[in-house]
């Protein structure tokens, strides 16, 4: 049986314009509907070089850091550039992410049912680059919403 996540319209479908019907049926309403899952994480055992290479491969500028069962902070491309520029030889391959002089503040965490309006406030009004959507106790259970995702949503057709 198929179920729709859209709430039933107050006007029967037969009286709606096609554009209105599409908007009622397909417009996302919660964080879980727009998040990318799983979120990409920097793990405590990852070297700085490994994280930098993953960032480059995925075209990301930062990753949340997973430690002790949750969101422990963030590592950014400026942090890695600074650290990698100072490292020499074998040091580059050996230094772990958790040994950075400073880990950035953790991303804000939201629940899967958080409204898109609250997601917008977090990303725009509170000037966050991204927000994490909490899952279970494993990193692959979490999702992420970046400002870019919000921009895509705001510029998409209804």
Secondary structure, 3 states (H helix, E strand, C coil): CCCCCCCCCCCCHHHCCHHHHHHHHHCCCEHHHHCEECCCEEECCCEHHHHHHHHHHHCCCEEEEEECCEEEEEEEHHHHHHHHHHCCCHHHHHCEHHHCCCCECCCEEECCCCEHHHHHHHHHHCCCCEEEECCCCCHHHCEEEEHHHHHHHHHCCC
